[in-house]
């Protein structure tokens, strides 16, 4: 048997390795992304295997890419499935293509916003360099 197949991890070890909280790992478990074995009295101790570690790693990678948990679950489940790898790759390409389109639109929106900010900054600097016009203060006339 391969040595990695026997490896097990505690929730604390995985949290430390991936720099996330145990609560995050439990959340991913609740979402069906990982499924540790339960040991100890009442099954209170979670024991994560190499499969869980890999699925957690893929989940975190998907989150960094900005994928939804539903998309990540589909992709991570494909990792375990005996389905045709061609179909899996086509599905993954479709998910990535949709995500790329969304990111490109966000980048375009950011570039427009940054351009507008630069224009406003330039206007503010020009006004500061020219000296602000004197404002007429509203004088209050006293009526006796």
Secondary structure as UniProt FT lines:
FT   HELIX           3..6
FT   STRAND          8..9
FT   HELIX           11..18
FT   HELIX           22..30
FT   TURN            31..32
FT   STRAND          37..39
FT   HELIX           41..43
FT   STRAND          45..49
FT   HELIX           50..65
FT   HELIX           69..80
FT   HELIX           85..130
//
